[in-house]
Amino acid sequence: MIEWRPNAPKWVQVAEVLKARIADGTYPADTQLPSQHELVREFEIAPNTAQKVLTRLRGEGVAYSVRGVGTFVAPQQARPAE
């Protein structure tokens, strides 16, 4: 369970958790990330919030989607420098 910080939106905090998991190898390149439904259950967030997390990760180049399959971790070379 995440301890929510009052000064940051929940979607930002969940995205940070997922990016930390990507960085520490929990989710290696080309591994499927949790689905919107799984994020809702794990973090107890609204479906729209979960969707915003996945959309933002794709927008940042951290993840990519495969239509009808899910969202996956982008290969390291495809990700922007941190």
PESUL-V980268 format. One record per backbone hydrogen bond with DSSP energy under -1.0 kcal/mol. NH is the residue of the N-H (numbers start at 1). CO is the residue of the C=O. If there is no record, write none. Layout:
BEGIN
nh->NH co->CO
nh->NH co->CO
END
This chain:
BEGIN
nh->8 co->5
nh->13 co->9
nh->14 co->10
nh->15 co->11
nh->16 co->12
nh->17 co->13
nh->18 co->14
nh->19 co->15
nh->20 co->16
nh->21 co->17
nh->22 co->18
nh->23 co->19
nh->24 co->20
nh->25 co->22
nh->26 co->21
nh->27 co->21
nh->30 co->73
nh->31 co->28
nh->33 co->71
nh->39 co->35
nh->40 co->36
nh->41 co->37
nh->42 co->38
nh->43 co->39
nh->44 co->40
nh->50 co->46
nh->51 co->47
nh->52 co->48
nh->53 co->49
nh->54 co->50
nh->55 co->51
nh->56 co->52
nh->57 co->53
nh->58 co->54
nh->59 co->55
nh->60 co->56
nh->61 co->58
nh->62 co->57
nh->63 co->57
nh->64 co->72
nh->66 co->70
nh->69 co->66
nh->70 co->66
nh->72 co->64
nh->73 co->31
nh->74 co->62
nh->78 co->75
nh->79 co->76
END
